[in-house]
């Protein structure tokens, strides 16, 4: 399992705790099959949280883009605005 998978799972568990829900409720929020979501979130799972699913989770829980990845939006301009 790669670092990105570990980071995404860790952040999903933060969301579950913040919202007092489990993987089954998360699955229903996202229109996913609960068994698949449960398997995906299990430690050491061969199933990955895809980029599309990660963005969907962030949007559903009002998190900034790429929050699940541990990054700010990589498309955001990092340079300060000048007048």
N, CA, C and O atoms as a Maestro MAE file, in Angstrom:
{
 s_m_m2io_version
 :::
 2.0.0
}

f_m_ct {
 s_m_title
 :::
 protein
 m_atom[332] {
  # First column is atom index #
  i_m_mmod_type
  r_m_x_coord
  r_m_y_coord
  r_m_z_coord
  i_m_residue_number
  s_m_chain_name
  s_m_pdb_residue_name
  s_m_pdb_atom_name
  i_m_atomic_number
  :::
  1 25 0.852 -1.183 0.000 1 A "UNK " " N  " 7
  2 3 0.000 0.000 0.000 1 A "UNK " " CA " 6
  3 2 0.892 1.238 0.000 1 A "UNK " " C  " 6
  4 15 1.864 1.324 0.751 1 A "UNK " " O  " 8
  5 25 0.543 2.185 -0.851 2 A "UNK " " N  " 7
  6 3 1.340 3.387 -0.981 2 A "UNK " " CA " 6
  7 2 1.009 4.442 0.061 2 A "UNK " " C  " 6
  8 15 0.021 4.345 0.789 2 A "UNK " " O  " 8
  9 25 1.852 5.435 0.106 3 A "UNK " " N  " 7
  10 3 1.669 6.535 1.066 3 A "UNK " " CA " 6
  11 2 0.357 7.281 0.827 3 A "UNK " " C  " 6
  12 15 -0.317 7.676 1.778 3 A "UNK " " O  " 8
  13 25 -0.004 7.473 -0.435 4 A "UNK " " N  " 7
  14 3 -1.247 8.185 -0.739 4 A "UNK " " CA " 6
  15 2 -2.455 7.401 -0.206 4 A "UNK " " C  " 6
  16 15 -3.379 7.991 0.353 4 A "UNK " " O  " 8
  17 25 -2.446 6.082 -0.377 5 A "UNK " " N  " 7
  18 3 -3.541 5.262 0.154 5 A "UNK " " CA " 6
  19 2 -3.641 5.396 1.669 5 A "UNK " " C  " 6
  20 15 -4.734 5.536 2.218 5 A "UNK " " O  " 8
  21 25 -2.506 5.353 2.330 6 A "UNK " " N  " 7
  22 3 -2.470 5.471 3.791 6 A "UNK " " CA " 6
  23 2 -3.002 6.825 4.241 6 A "UNK " " C  " 6
  24 15 -3.784 6.908 5.188 6 A "UNK " " O  " 8
  25 25 -2.575 7.887 3.558 7 A "UNK " " N  " 7
  26 3 -3.011 9.246 3.906 7 A "UNK " " CA " 6
  27 2 -4.506 9.402 3.677 7 A "UNK " " C  " 6
  28 15 -5.209 9.947 4.528 7 A "UNK " " O  " 8
  29 25 -4.996 8.934 2.544 8 A "UNK " " N  " 7
  30 3 -6.424 9.053 2.254 8 A "UNK " " CA " 6
  31 2 -7.264 8.293 3.272 8 A "UNK " " C  " 6
  32 15 -8.266 8.815 3.762 8 A "UNK " " O  " 8
  33 25 -6.867 7.073 3.593 9 A "UNK " " N  " 7
  34 3 -7.627 6.295 4.582 9 A "UNK " " CA " 6
  35 2 -7.633 6.998 5.936 9 A "UNK " " C  " 6
  36 15 -8.663 7.073 6.605 9 A "UNK " " O  " 8
  37 25 -6.481 7.505 6.324 10 A "UNK " " N  " 7
  38 3 -6.371 8.211 7.604 10 A "UNK " " CA " 6
  39 2 -7.320 9.410 7.652 10 A "UNK " " C  " 6
  40 15 -8.000 9.625 8.654 10 A "UNK " " O  " 8
  41 25 -7.364 10.183 6.578 11 A "UNK " " N  " 7
  42 3 -8.246 11.346 6.537 11 A "UNK " " CA " 6
  43 2 -9.718 10.946 6.480 11 A "UNK " " C  " 6
  44 15 -10.568 11.629 7.050 11 A "UNK " " O  " 8
  45 25 -10.023 9.844 5.795 12 A "UNK " " N  " 7
  46 3 -11.416 9.374 5.791 12 A "UNK " " CA " 6
  47 2 -11.827 9.001 7.207 12 A "UNK " " C  " 6
  48 15 -12.942 9.321 7.621 12 A "UNK " " O  " 8
  49 25 -10.960 8.335 7.959 13 A "UNK " " N  " 7
  50 3 -11.295 7.991 9.337 13 A "UNK " " CA " 6
  51 2 -11.473 9.236 10.197 13 A "UNK " " C  " 6
  52 15 -12.295 9.234 11.113 13 A "UNK " " O  " 8
  53 25 -10.719 10.301 9.923 14 A "UNK " " N  " 7
  54 3 -10.942 11.585 10.612 14 A "UNK " " CA " 6
  55 2 -12.351 12.100 10.329 14 A "UNK " " C  " 6
  56 15 -13.054 12.545 11.237 14 A "UNK " " O  " 8
  57 25 -12.758 12.034 9.051 15 A "UNK " " N  " 7
  58 3 -14.108 12.479 8.676 15 A "UNK " " CA " 6
  59 2 -15.181 11.653 9.364 15 A "UNK " " C  " 6
  60 15 -16.177 12.195 9.844 15 A "UNK " " O  " 8
  61 25 -14.981 10.348 9.414 16 A "UNK " " N  " 7
  62 3 -15.954 9.479 10.071 16 A "UNK " " CA " 6
  63 2 -16.102 9.859 11.536 16 A "UNK " " C  " 6
  64 15 -17.214 9.936 12.058 16 A "UNK " " O  " 8
  65 25 -14.981 10.093 12.188 17 A "UNK " " N  " 7
  66 3 -15.003 10.465 13.604 17 A "UNK " " CA " 6
  67 2 -15.657 11.837 13.798 17 A "UNK " " C  " 6
  68 15 -16.497 12.002 14.682 17 A "UNK " " O  " 8
  69 25 -15.275 12.818 12.978 18 A "UNK " " N  " 7
  70 3 -15.845 14.174 13.065 18 A "UNK " " CA " 6
  71 2 -17.363 14.163 12.915 18 A "UNK " " C  " 6
  72 15 -18.071 14.925 13.573 18 A "UNK " " O  " 8
  73 25 -17.846 13.290 12.041 19 A "UNK " " N  " 7
  74 3 -19.273 13.271 11.714 19 A "UNK " " CA " 6
  75 2 -20.042 12.165 12.419 19 A "UNK " " C  " 6
  76 15 -21.232 11.970 12.170 19 A "UNK " " O  " 8
  77 25 -19.354 11.438 13.304 20 A "UNK " " N  " 7
  78 3 -19.965 10.352 14.080 20 A "UNK " " CA " 6
  79 2 -20.728 9.374 13.187 20 A "UNK " " C  " 6
  80 15 -21.873 9.016 13.460 20 A "UNK " " O  " 8
  81 25 -20.054 8.953 12.107 21 A "UNK " " N  " 7
  82 3 -20.642 7.971 11.202 21 A "UNK " " CA " 6
  83 2 -19.625 6.854 10.966 21 A "UNK " " C  " 6
  84 15 -18.448 6.988 11.300 21 A "UNK " " O  " 8
  85 25 -20.091 5.773 10.396 22 A "UNK " " N  " 7
  86 3 -19.222 4.657 10.055 22 A "UNK " " CA " 6
  87 2 -19.118 4.506 8.552 22 A "UNK " " C  " 6
  88 15 -19.710 5.281 7.800 22 A "UNK " " O  " 8
  89 25 -18.363 3.503 8.110 23 A "UNK " " N  " 7
  90 3 -18.201 3.273 6.669 23 A "UNK " " CA " 6
  91 2 -19.526 3.043 5.942 23 A "UNK " " C  " 6
  92 15 -19.674 3.444 4.788 23 A "UNK " " O  " 8
  93 25 -20.485 2.404 6.603 24 A "UNK " " N  " 7
  94 3 -21.780 2.147 5.957 24 A "UNK " " CA " 6
  95 2 -22.510 3.456 5.662 24 A "UNK " " C  " 6
  96 15 -23.040 3.640 4.567 24 A "UNK " " O  " 8
  97 25 -22.537 4.357 6.628 25 A "UNK " " N  " 7
  98 3 -23.194 5.653 6.419 25 A "UNK " " CA " 6
  99 2 -22.454 6.477 5.365 25 A "UNK " " C  " 6
  100 15 -23.075 7.171 4.560 25 A "UNK " " O  " 8
  101 25 -21.130 6.395 5.378 26 A "UNK " " N  " 7
  102 3 -20.341 7.084 4.350 26 A "UNK " " CA " 6
  103 2 -20.725 6.570 2.968 26 A "UNK " " C  " 6
  104 15 -20.915 7.353 2.037 26 A "UNK " " O  " 8
  105 25 -20.836 5.261 2.841 27 A "UNK " " N  " 7
  106 3 -21.208 4.659 1.562 27 A "UNK " " CA " 6
  107 2 -22.558 5.185 1.091 27 A "UNK " " C  " 6
  108 15 -22.713 5.538 -0.078 27 A "UNK " " O  " 8
  109 25 -23.535 5.238 1.995 28 A "UNK " " N  " 7
  110 3 -24.853 5.734 1.614 28 A "UNK " " CA " 6
  111 2 -24.801 7.209 1.205 28 A "UNK " " C  " 6
  112 15 -25.491 7.612 0.269 28 A "UNK " " O  " 8
  113 25 -23.992 8.013 1.895 29 A "UNK " " N  " 7
  114 3 -23.839 9.433 1.537 29 A "UNK " " CA " 6
  115 2 -23.306 9.591 0.119 29 A "UNK " " C  " 6
  116 15 -23.656 10.542 -0.579 29 A "UNK " " O  " 8
  117 25 -22.462 8.660 -0.304 30 A "UNK " " N  " 7
  118 3 -21.790 8.757 -1.596 30 A "UNK " " CA " 6
  119 2 -22.463 7.930 -2.682 30 A "UNK " " C  " 6
  120 15 -22.033 7.942 -3.835 30 A "UNK " " O  " 8
  121 25 -23.522 7.210 -2.310 31 A "UNK " " N  " 7
  122 3 -24.198 6.363 -3.287 31 A "UNK " " CA " 6
  123 2 -23.376 5.141 -3.678 31 A "UNK " " C  " 6
  124 15 -23.462 4.657 -4.807 31 A "UNK " " O  " 8
  125 25 -22.584 4.650 -2.738 32 A "UNK " " N  " 7
  126 3 -21.718 3.491 -2.982 32 A "UNK " " CA " 6
  127 2 -22.249 2.279 -2.224 32 A "UNK " " C  " 6
  128 15 -23.060 2.415 -1.308 32 A "UNK " " O  " 8
  129 25 -21.793 1.114 -2.608 33 A "UNK " " N  " 7
  130 3 -22.151 -0.131 -1.945 33 A "UNK " " CA " 6
  131 2 -21.409 -0.221 -0.603 33 A "UNK " " C  " 6
  132 15 -20.180 -0.153 -0.578 33 A "UNK " " O  " 8
  133 25 -22.141 -0.372 0.517 34 A "UNK " " N  " 7
  134 3 -21.486 -0.417 1.836 34 A "UNK " " CA " 6
  135 2 -20.391 -1.476 1.964 34 A "UNK " " C  " 6
  136 15 -19.365 -1.217 2.594 34 A "UNK " " O  " 8
  137 25 -20.581 -2.653 1.385 35 A "UNK " " N  " 7
  138 3 -19.563 -3.708 1.488 35 A "UNK " " CA " 6
  139 2 -18.265 -3.287 0.795 35 A "UNK " " C  " 6
  140 15 -17.171 -3.571 1.281 35 A "UNK " " O  " 8
  141 25 -18.399 -2.619 -0.326 36 A "UNK " " N  " 7
  142 3 -17.217 -2.172 -1.058 36 A "UNK " " CA " 6
  143 2 -16.498 -1.072 -0.271 36 A "UNK " " C  " 6
  144 15 -15.271 -1.083 -0.163 36 A "UNK " " O  " 8
  145 25 -17.256 -0.135 0.271 37 A "UNK " " N  " 7
  146 3 -16.657 0.954 1.048 37 A "UNK " " CA " 6
  147 2 -15.950 0.396 2.274 37 A "UNK " " C  " 6
  148 15 -14.838 0.814 2.595 37 A "UNK " " O  " 8
  149 25 -16.585 -0.541 2.959 38 A "UNK " " N  " 7
  150 3 -15.977 -1.153 4.139 38 A "UNK " " CA " 6
  151 2 -14.670 -1.844 3.774 38 A "UNK " " C  " 6
  152 15 -13.665 -1.695 4.469 38 A "UNK " " O  " 8
  153 25 -14.690 -2.600 2.680 39 A "UNK " " N  " 7
  154 3 -13.477 -3.294 2.228 39 A "UNK " " CA " 6
  155 2 -12.390 -2.303 1.827 39 A "UNK " " C  " 6
  156 15 -11.210 -2.534 2.092 39 A "UNK " " O  " 8
  157 25 -12.781 -1.201 1.191 40 A "UNK " " N  " 7
  158 3 -11.828 -0.197 0.733 40 A "UNK " " CA " 6
  159 2 -11.118 0.478 1.901 40 A "UNK " " C  " 6
  160 15 -9.940 0.822 1.808 40 A "UNK " " O  " 8
  161 25 -11.841 0.665 3.000 41 A "UNK " " N  " 7
  162 3 -11.274 1.379 4.140 41 A "UNK " " CA " 6
  163 2 -10.518 0.472 5.103 41 A "UNK " " C  " 6
  164 15 -9.842 0.951 6.012 41 A "UNK " " O  " 8
  165 25 -10.631 -0.822 4.905 42 A "UNK " " N  " 7
  166 3 -9.945 -1.773 5.778 42 A "UNK " " CA " 6
  167 2 -8.436 -1.646 5.606 42 A "UNK " " C  " 6
  168 15 -7.932 -1.531 4.488 42 A "UNK " " O  " 8
  169 25 -7.725 -1.669 6.727 43 A "UNK " " N  " 7
  170 3 -6.265 -1.585 6.723 43 A "UNK " " CA " 6
  171 2 -5.683 -2.701 5.859 43 A "UNK " " C  " 6
  172 15 -6.080 -3.858 5.999 43 A "UNK " " O  " 8
  173 25 -4.765 -2.376 4.983 44 A "UNK " " N  " 7
  174 3 -4.113 -3.356 4.133 44 A "UNK " " CA " 6
  175 2 -4.934 -3.789 2.928 44 A "UNK " " C  " 6
  176 15 -4.566 -4.732 2.228 44 A "UNK " " O  " 8
  177 25 -6.051 -3.098 2.683 45 A "UNK " " N  " 7
  178 3 -6.916 -3.441 1.559 45 A "UNK " " CA " 6
  179 2 -6.188 -3.246 0.238 45 A "UNK " " C  " 6
  180 15 -5.373 -2.334 0.096 45 A "UNK " " O  " 8
  181 25 -6.489 -4.109 -0.726 46 A "UNK " " N  " 7
  182 3 -5.934 -3.937 -2.069 46 A "UNK " " CA " 6
  183 2 -6.757 -2.936 -2.885 46 A "UNK " " C  " 6
  184 15 -6.352 -2.530 -3.974 46 A "UNK " " O  " 8
  185 25 -7.914 -2.546 -2.349 47 A "UNK " " N  " 7
  186 3 -8.763 -1.555 -3.019 47 A "UNK " " CA " 6
  187 2 -8.254 -0.155 -2.679 47 A "UNK " " C  " 6
  188 15 -7.894 0.122 -1.535 47 A "UNK " " O  " 8
  189 25 -8.229 0.707 -3.664 48 A "UNK " " N  " 7
  190 3 -7.725 2.061 -3.474 48 A "UNK " " CA " 6
  191 2 -8.872 3.069 -3.509 48 A "UNK " " C  " 6
  192 15 -9.893 2.841 -4.157 48 A "UNK " " O  " 8
  193 25 -8.691 4.176 -2.808 49 A "UNK " " N  " 7
  194 3 -9.611 5.302 -2.928 49 A "UNK " " CA " 6
  195 2 -9.143 6.073 -4.161 49 A "UNK " " C  " 6
  196 15 -8.093 6.715 -4.149 49 A "UNK " " O  " 8
  197 25 -9.940 5.996 -5.217 50 A "UNK " " N  " 7
  198 3 -9.553 6.633 -6.483 50 A "UNK " " CA " 6
  199 2 -9.547 8.152 -6.340 50 A "UNK " " C  " 6
  200 15 -10.089 8.705 -5.382 50 A "UNK " " O  " 8
  201 25 -8.923 8.811 -7.311 51 A "UNK " " N  " 7
  202 3 -8.916 10.276 -7.323 51 A "UNK " " CA " 6
  203 2 -10.342 10.813 -7.373 51 A "UNK " " C  " 6
  204 15 -10.679 11.752 -6.652 51 A "UNK " " O  " 8
  205 25 -11.183 10.218 -8.226 52 A "UNK " " N  " 7
  206 3 -12.572 10.679 -8.350 52 A "UNK " " CA " 6
  207 2 -13.331 10.509 -7.039 52 A "UNK " " C  " 6
  208 15 -14.064 11.406 -6.623 52 A "UNK " " O  " 8
  209 25 -13.158 9.358 -6.387 53 A "UNK " " N  " 7
  210 3 -13.843 9.125 -5.113 53 A "UNK " " CA " 6
  211 2 -13.323 10.067 -4.038 53 A "UNK " " C  " 6
  212 15 -14.099 10.568 -3.224 53 A "UNK " " O  " 8
  213 25 -12.024 10.311 -4.027 54 A "UNK " " N  " 7
  214 3 -11.451 11.241 -3.048 54 A "UNK " " CA " 6
  215 2 -12.062 12.635 -3.200 54 A "UNK " " C  " 6
  216 15 -12.419 13.269 -2.208 54 A "UNK " " O  " 8
  217 25 -12.183 13.116 -4.454 55 A "UNK " " N  " 7
  218 3 -12.786 14.441 -4.680 55 A "UNK " " CA " 6
  219 2 -14.262 14.437 -4.280 55 A "UNK " " C  " 6
  220 15 -14.759 15.429 -3.748 55 A "UNK " " O  " 8
  221 25 -14.968 13.325 -4.532 56 A "UNK " " N  " 7
  222 3 -16.381 13.218 -4.163 56 A "UNK " " CA " 6
  223 2 -16.542 13.275 -2.641 56 A "UNK " " C  " 6
  224 15 -17.445 13.947 -2.141 56 A "UNK " " O  " 8
  225 25 -15.686 12.586 -1.914 57 A "UNK " " N  " 7
  226 3 -15.741 12.602 -0.447 57 A "UNK " " CA " 6
  227 2 -15.480 14.011 0.062 57 A "UNK " " C  " 6
  228 15 -16.198 14.501 0.934 57 A "UNK " " O  " 8
  229 25 -14.456 14.668 -0.479 58 A "UNK " " N  " 7
  230 3 -14.140 16.042 -0.050 58 A "UNK " " CA " 6
  231 2 -15.323 16.964 -0.287 58 A "UNK " " C  " 6
  232 15 -15.669 17.767 0.579 58 A "UNK " " O  " 8
  233 25 -15.940 16.854 -1.442 59 A "UNK " " N  " 7
  234 3 -17.074 17.717 -1.762 59 A "UNK " " CA " 6
  235 2 -18.253 17.421 -0.839 59 A "UNK " " C  " 6
  236 15 -18.900 18.348 -0.352 59 A "UNK " " O  " 8
  237 25 -18.538 16.156 -0.596 60 A "UNK " " N  " 7
  238 3 -19.674 15.779 0.245 60 A "UNK " " CA " 6
  239 2 -19.521 16.285 1.679 60 A "UNK " " C  " 6
  240 15 -20.515 16.561 2.351 60 A "UNK " " O  " 8
  241 25 -18.287 16.407 2.142 61 A "UNK " " N  " 7
  242 3 -18.047 16.827 3.523 61 A "UNK " " CA " 6
  243 2 -17.444 18.229 3.615 61 A "UNK " " C  " 6
  244 15 -16.860 18.595 4.635 61 A "UNK " " O  " 8
  245 25 -17.590 19.005 2.547 62 A "UNK " " N  " 7
  246 3 -17.161 20.411 2.508 62 A "UNK " " CA " 6
  247 2 -15.697 20.601 2.893 62 A "UNK " " C  " 6
  248 15 -15.349 21.516 3.638 62 A "UNK " " O  " 8
  249 25 -14.858 19.729 2.376 63 A "UNK " " N  " 7
  250 3 -13.416 19.861 2.586 63 A "UNK " " CA " 6
  251 2 -12.800 20.446 1.318 63 A "UNK " " C  " 6
  252 15 -13.342 20.262 0.228 63 A "UNK " " O  " 8
  253 25 -11.688 21.139 1.447 64 A "UNK " " N  " 7
  254 3 -11.039 21.693 0.250 64 A "UNK " " CA " 6
  255 2 -10.542 20.570 -0.662 64 A "UNK " " C  " 6
  256 15 -10.254 19.462 -0.210 64 A "UNK " " O  " 8
  257 25 -10.450 20.881 -1.937 65 A "UNK " " N  " 7
  258 3 -9.921 19.917 -2.899 65 A "UNK " " CA " 6
  259 2 -8.534 19.455 -2.452 65 A "UNK " " C  " 6
  260 15 -7.712 20.257 -2.008 65 A "UNK " " O  " 8
  261 25 -8.294 18.176 -2.574 66 A "UNK " " N  " 7
  262 3 -7.030 17.525 -2.253 66 A "UNK " " CA " 6
  263 2 -6.745 17.435 -0.757 66 A "UNK " " C  " 6
  264 15 -5.629 17.103 -0.357 66 A "UNK " " O  " 8
  265 25 -7.742 17.728 0.066 67 A "UNK " " N  " 7
  266 3 -7.587 17.592 1.514 67 A "UNK " " CA " 6
  267 2 -7.300 16.141 1.889 67 A "UNK " " C  " 6
  268 15 -6.450 15.880 2.740 67 A "UNK " " O  " 8
  269 25 -7.999 15.197 1.262 68 A "UNK " " N  " 7
  270 3 -7.761 13.778 1.567 68 A "UNK " " CA " 6
  271 2 -6.333 13.363 1.245 68 A "UNK " " C  " 6
  272 15 -5.799 12.442 1.864 68 A "UNK " " O  " 8
  273 25 -5.717 14.027 0.290 69 A "UNK " " N  " 7
  274 3 -4.351 13.701 -0.107 69 A "UNK " " CA " 6
  275 2 -3.322 14.340 0.818 69 A "UNK " " C  " 6
  276 15 -2.131 14.038 0.733 69 A "UNK " " O  " 8
  277 25 -3.778 15.215 1.694 70 A "UNK " " N  " 7
  278 3 -2.859 15.919 2.574 70 A "UNK " " CA " 6
  279 2 -2.258 17.141 1.927 70 A "UNK " " C  " 6
  280 15 -1.301 17.718 2.443 70 A "UNK " " O  " 8
  281 25 -2.824 17.545 0.782 71 A "UNK " " N  " 7
  282 3 -2.301 18.685 0.030 71 A "UNK " " CA " 6
  283 2 -3.378 19.741 -0.131 71 A "UNK " " C  " 6
  284 15 -4.573 19.466 -0.028 71 A "UNK " " O  " 8
  285 25 -2.925 20.943 -0.383 72 A "UNK " " N  " 7
  286 3 -3.852 21.965 -0.850 72 A "UNK " " CA " 6
  287 2 -4.044 21.728 -2.333 72 A "UNK " " C  " 6
  288 15 -3.339 20.913 -2.928 72 A "UNK " " O  " 8
  289 25 -4.977 22.420 -2.929 73 A "UNK " " N  " 7
  290 3 -5.259 22.277 -4.347 73 A "UNK " " CA " 6
  291 2 -3.989 22.554 -5.154 73 A "UNK " " C  " 6
  292 15 -3.483 23.676 -5.136 73 A "UNK " " O  " 8
  293 25 -3.460 21.527 -5.875 74 A "UNK " " N  " 7
  294 3 -2.220 21.756 -6.620 74 A "UNK " " CA " 6
  295 2 -2.398 22.700 -7.798 74 A "UNK " " C  " 6
  296 15 -1.405 23.209 -8.318 74 A "UNK " " O  " 8
  297 25 -3.632 22.952 -8.239 75 A "UNK " " N  " 7
  298 3 -3.850 23.884 -9.334 75 A "UNK " " CA " 6
  299 2 -3.925 25.337 -8.839 75 A "UNK " " C  " 6
  300 15 -3.866 26.277 -9.631 75 A "UNK " " O  " 8
  301 25 -4.055 25.499 -7.531 76 A "UNK " " N  " 7
  302 3 -4.152 26.868 -6.978 76 A "UNK " " CA " 6
  303 2 -2.821 27.599 -7.192 76 A "UNK " " C  " 6
  304 15 -1.747 27.017 -7.042 76 A "UNK " " O  " 8
  305 25 -2.915 28.856 -7.538 77 A "UNK " " N  " 7
  306 3 -1.719 29.668 -7.751 77 A "UNK " " CA " 6
  307 2 -1.117 29.992 -6.402 77 A "UNK " " C  " 6
  308 15 -1.763 30.628 -5.570 77 A "UNK " " O  " 8
  309 25 0.108 29.565 -6.173 78 A "UNK " " N  " 7
  310 3 0.761 29.760 -4.896 78 A "UNK " " CA " 6
  311 2 1.376 31.152 -4.752 78 A "UNK " " C  " 6
  312 15 1.780 31.538 -3.655 78 A "UNK " " O  " 8
  313 25 1.448 31.903 -5.842 79 A "UNK " " N  " 7
  314 3 2.050 33.223 -5.760 79 A "UNK " " CA " 6
  315 2 1.066 34.222 -5.153 79 A "UNK " " C  " 6
  316 15 -0.136 34.141 -5.404 79 A "UNK " " O  " 8
  317 25 1.576 35.163 -4.356 80 A "UNK " " N  " 7
  318 3 0.683 36.161 -3.749 80 A "UNK " " CA " 6
  319 2 0.124 37.106 -4.808 80 A "UNK " " C  " 6
  320 15 0.749 37.368 -5.835 80 A "UNK " " O  " 8
  321 25 -1.051 37.596 -4.526 81 A "UNK " " N  " 7
  322 3 -1.686 38.551 -5.438 81 A "UNK " " CA " 6
  323 2 -0.994 39.909 -5.286 81 A "UNK " " C  " 6
  324 15 -0.636 40.322 -4.183 81 A "UNK " " O  " 8
  325 25 -0.821 40.576 -6.400 82 A "UNK " " N  " 7
  326 3 -0.219 41.906 -6.368 82 A "UNK " " CA " 6
  327 2 -1.198 42.894 -7.009 82 A "UNK " " C  " 6
  328 15 -1.989 42.519 -7.875 82 A "UNK " " O  " 8
  329 25 -1.142 44.102 -6.597 83 A "UNK " " N  " 7
  330 3 -2.037 45.140 -7.137 83 A "UNK " " CA " 6
  331 2 -1.337 45.926 -8.191 83 A "UNK " " C  " 6
  332 15 -1.922 46.844 -8.767 83 A "UNK " " O  " 8
  :::
 }
 m_bond[331] {
  # First column is bond index #
  i_m_from
  i_m_to
  i_m_order
  :::
  1 1 2 1
  2 2 3 1
  3 3 4 2
  4 3 5 1
  5 5 6 1
  6 6 7 1
  7 7 8 2
  8 7 9 1
  9 9 10 1
  10 10 11 1
  11 11 12 2
  12 11 13 1
  13 13 14 1
  14 14 15 1
  15 15 16 2
  16 15 17 1
  17 17 18 1
  18 18 19 1
  19 19 20 2
  20 19 21 1
  21 21 22 1
  22 22 23 1
  23 23 24 2
  24 23 25 1
  25 25 26 1
  26 26 27 1
  27 27 28 2
  28 27 29 1
  29 29 30 1
  30 30 31 1
  31 31 32 2
  32 31 33 1
  33 33 34 1
  34 34 35 1
  35 35 36 2
  36 35 37 1
  37 37 38 1
  38 38 39 1
  39 39 40 2
  40 39 41 1
  41 41 42 1
  42 42 43 1
  43 43 44 2
  44 43 45 1
  45 45 46 1
  46 46 47 1
  47 47 48 2
  48 47 49 1
  49 49 50 1
  50 50 51 1
  51 51 52 2
  52 51 53 1
  53 53 54 1
  54 54 55 1
  55 55 56 2
  56 55 57 1
  57 57 58 1
  58 58 59 1
  59 59 60 2
  60 59 61 1
  61 61 62 1
  62 62 63 1
  63 63 64 2
  64 63 65 1
  65 65 66 1
  66 66 67 1
  67 67 68 2
  68 67 69 1
  69 69 70 1
  70 70 71 1
  71 71 72 2
  72 71 73 1
  73 73 74 1
  74 74 75 1
  75 75 76 2
  76 75 77 1
  77 77 78 1
  78 78 79 1
  79 79 80 2
  80 79 81 1
  81 81 82 1
  82 82 83 1
  83 83 84 2
  84 83 85 1
  85 85 86 1
  86 86 87 1
  87 87 88 2
  88 87 89 1
  89 89 90 1
  90 90 91 1
  91 91 92 2
  92 91 93 1
  93 93 94 1
  94 94 95 1
  95 95 96 2
  96 95 97 1
  97 97 98 1
  98 98 99 1
  99 99 100 2
  100 99 101 1
  101 101 102 1
  102 102 103 1
  103 103 104 2
  104 103 105 1
  105 105 106 1
  106 106 107 1
  107 107 108 2
  108 107 109 1
  109 109 110 1
  110 110 111 1
  111 111 112 2
  112 111 113 1
  113 113 114 1
  114 114 115 1
  115 115 116 2
  116 115 117 1
  117 117 118 1
  118 118 119 1
  119 119 120 2
  120 119 121 1
  121 121 122 1
  122 122 123 1
  123 123 124 2
  124 123 125 1
  125 125 126 1
  126 126 127 1
  127 127 128 2
  128 127 129 1
  129 129 130 1
  130 130 131 1
  131 131 132 2
  132 131 133 1
  133 133 134 1
  134 134 135 1
  135 135 136 2
  136 135 137 1
  137 137 138 1
  138 138 139 1
  139 139 140 2
  140 139 141 1
  141 141 142 1
  142 142 143 1
  143 143 144 2
  144 143 145 1
  145 145 146 1
  146 146 147 1
  147 147 148 2
  148 147 149 1
  149 149 150 1
  150 150 151 1
  151 151 152 2
  152 151 153 1
  153 153 154 1
  154 154 155 1
  155 155 156 2
  156 155 157 1
  157 157 158 1
  158 158 159 1
  159 159 160 2
  160 159 161 1
  161 161 162 1
  162 162 163 1
  163 163 164 2
  164 163 165 1
  165 165 166 1
  166 166 167 1
  167 167 168 2
  168 167 169 1
  169 169 170 1
  170 170 171 1
  171 171 172 2
  172 171 173 1
  173 173 174 1
  174 174 175 1
  175 175 176 2
  176 175 177 1
  177 177 178 1
  178 178 179 1
  179 179 180 2
  180 179 181 1
  181 181 182 1
  182 182 183 1
  183 183 184 2
  184 183 185 1
  185 185 186 1
  186 186 187 1
  187 187 188 2
  188 187 189 1
  189 189 190 1
  190 190 191 1
  191 191 192 2
  192 191 193 1
  193 193 194 1
  194 194 195 1
  195 195 196 2
  196 195 197 1
  197 197 198 1
  198 198 199 1
  199 199 200 2
  200 199 201 1
  201 201 202 1
  202 202 203 1
  203 203 204 2
  204 203 205 1
  205 205 206 1
  206 206 207 1
  207 207 208 2
  208 207 209 1
  209 209 210 1
  210 210 211 1
  211 211 212 2
  212 211 213 1
  213 213 214 1
  214 214 215 1
  215 215 216 2
  216 215 217 1
  217 217 218 1
  218 218 219 1
  219 219 220 2
  220 219 221 1
  221 221 222 1
  222 222 223 1
  223 223 224 2
  224 223 225 1
  225 225 226 1
  226 226 227 1
  227 227 228 2
  228 227 229 1
  229 229 230 1
  230 230 231 1
  231 231 232 2
  232 231 233 1
  233 233 234 1
  234 234 235 1
  235 235 236 2
  236 235 237 1
  237 237 238 1
  238 238 239 1
  239 239 240 2
  240 239 241 1
  241 241 242 1
  242 242 243 1
  243 243 244 2
  244 243 245 1
  245 245 246 1
  246 246 247 1
  247 247 248 2
  248 247 249 1
  249 249 250 1
  250 250 251 1
  251 251 252 2
  252 251 253 1
  253 253 254 1
  254 254 255 1
  255 255 256 2
  256 255 257 1
  257 257 258 1
  258 258 259 1
  259 259 260 2
  260 259 261 1
  261 261 262 1
  262 262 263 1
  263 263 264 2
  264 263 265 1
  265 265 266 1
  266 266 267 1
  267 267 268 2
  268 267 269 1
  269 269 270 1
  270 270 271 1
  271 271 272 2
  272 271 273 1
  273 273 274 1
  274 274 275 1
  275 275 276 2
  276 275 277 1
  277 277 278 1
  278 278 279 1
  279 279 280 2
  280 279 281 1
  281 281 282 1
  282 282 283 1
  283 283 284 2
  284 283 285 1
  285 285 286 1
  286 286 287 1
  287 287 288 2
  288 287 289 1
  289 289 290 1
  290 290 291 1
  291 291 292 2
  292 291 293 1
  293 293 294 1
  294 294 295 1
  295 295 296 2
  296 295 297 1
  297 297 298 1
  298 298 299 1
  299 299 300 2
  300 299 301 1
  301 301 302 1
  302 302 303 1
  303 303 304 2
  304 303 305 1
  305 305 306 1
  306 306 307 1
  307 307 308 2
  308 307 309 1
  309 309 310 1
  310 310 311 1
  311 311 312 2
  312 311 313 1
  313 313 314 1
  314 314 315 1
  315 315 316 2
  316 315 317 1
  317 317 318 1
  318 318 319 1
  319 319 320 2
  320 319 321 1
  321 321 322 1
  322 322 323 1
  323 323 324 2
  324 323 325 1
  325 325 326 1
  326 326 327 1
  327 327 328 2
  328 327 329 1
  329 329 330 1
  330 330 331 1
  331 331 332 2
  :::
 }
}
